[in-house]
Amino acid sequence: MTELHLWLRHEVRSTERRTPLVPSDARRLVDSGVTLTVEESPQRIFPIEEYEATGCRVTPAGSWVSAPDGAVVVGLKELPDEPAELTRRHIFFGHAYKGQPGAEALLRRFAAGGGALLDLEYLVDDDGRRLAAFGFWAGYLGAALAVLQQRGRLAAPLTPTSKEELDETLRRADGDEEFTALVIGALGRSGRGARVAFHTAGVEPTCWDLAETRDLDRPALLAHDVFVNAVLATTPIPPFLRKQDIQEGADPARRLRTVCDVTCDVGSELNVLPVYDRTTDWEHPVRRLRENPPLDLIAIDNLPSLLPRESSTDFSAALVLQLLEFGAGGAWGRCLDRFRQAGREFGITEGEFRHV
């Protein structure tokens, strides 16, 4: 552990206020002998002074490009477009293993620079279970936004808040009409979060998981007012909602008015909601998919950043345990194996990954 140097980078996305490591967990790493360098960031929910107080080194935003060769760069979301060649090992959510747009280009940047992607989505135990995830908060916020949209109270642009403030807006008010809600993937992390948000809003959702989707009752799905998709597919499965299900006049009995896709696998063959071609965002969180009858979509790919303190604290508590065991084998070894496999799927040879 004494030789490990972690480099916590600034997030380039302006709406990303989360961090994979909070100051209290940074202290655990420093106390264990890890060298931890933290980039300054104007938007990170935790100020740089809190990291500095734990013994972290402080450096300007974006300086990871000149970090020592052995440093492991830690982040959450996408890297900037430059440099074209990526050296060093990088820990973040790459979204590059399911054929998403830009996936091959990202992997070739790593191949060109001799670096490696240790994708947090694939940091799993021996049974394939995620070891650090934002799923609960993604589901919670997805359902919360869907409730507010259905009740006509979703204001744009979205801004980060606290759970206490969000819960206050969720609670049912006089004059709010009752509506029905469906959560698919209800037993997973995201599904549990969605269920909690619906309960806070005074809504008892219908809960479907594997047993209910093996032979999907699509008319029953369309009979709900609100639908939250919390399924992270790992192999292709029949879609839950198809374009023909929602085309103008397709089903005059359709009650479905609000869809929130927590997973946001748009552009991937694993997308279970192939009814849209681009995500929504904080400035424009809702897109009207159909007019008659109306159908609105929420598909924001960094939902947990709307509750940056709560979601970062939970995620960091799980991730720090894995970083304390960082090495070539175990969960991190599986991450590296999955990276190489993804490269082969794009025709990138082992020789091109020669340095990792």
Secondary structure as GFF3:
##gff-version 3
##sequence-region A 1 356
A	DSSP	beta_strand	5	8	.	.	.	ID=ss1
A	DSSP	alpha_helix	23	31	.	.	.	ID=ss2
A	DSSP	beta_strand	35	39	.	.	.	ID=ss3
A	DSSP	alpha_helix	48	52	.	.	.	ID=ss4
A	DSSP	beta_strand	57	59	.	.	.	ID=ss5
A	DSSP	three_ten_helix	63	66	.	.	.	ID=ss6
A	DSSP	beta_strand	72	74	.	.	.	ID=ss7
A	DSSP	beta_strand	89	92	.	.	.	ID=ss8
A	DSSP	alpha_helix	103	113	.	.	.	ID=ss9
A	DSSP	beta_strand	116	119	.	.	.	ID=ss10
A	DSSP	three_ten_helix	120	122	.	.	.	ID=ss11
A	DSSP	alpha_helix	135	150	.	.	.	ID=ss12
A	DSSP	alpha_helix	163	170	.	.	.	ID=ss13
A	DSSP	beta_strand	181	184	.	.	.	ID=ss14
A	DSSP	alpha_helix	189	200	.	.	.	ID=ss15
A	DSSP	beta_strand	206	208	.	.	.	ID=ss16
A	DSSP	alpha_helix	210	213	.	.	.	ID=ss17
A	DSSP	alpha_helix	218	222	.	.	.	ID=ss18
A	DSSP	beta_strand	226	229	.	.	.	ID=ss19
A	DSSP	alpha_helix	243	246	.	.	.	ID=ss20
A	DSSP	beta_strand	258	261	.	.	.	ID=ss21
A	DSSP	beta_strand	287	291	.	.	.	ID=ss22
A	DSSP	beta_strand	294	298	.	.	.	ID=ss23
A	DSSP	three_ten_helix	303	306	.	.	.	ID=ss24
A	DSSP	alpha_helix	308	323	.	.	.	ID=ss25
A	DSSP	alpha_helix	330	345	.	.	.	ID=ss26
A	DSSP	three_ten_helix	350	353	.	.	.	ID=ss27
###
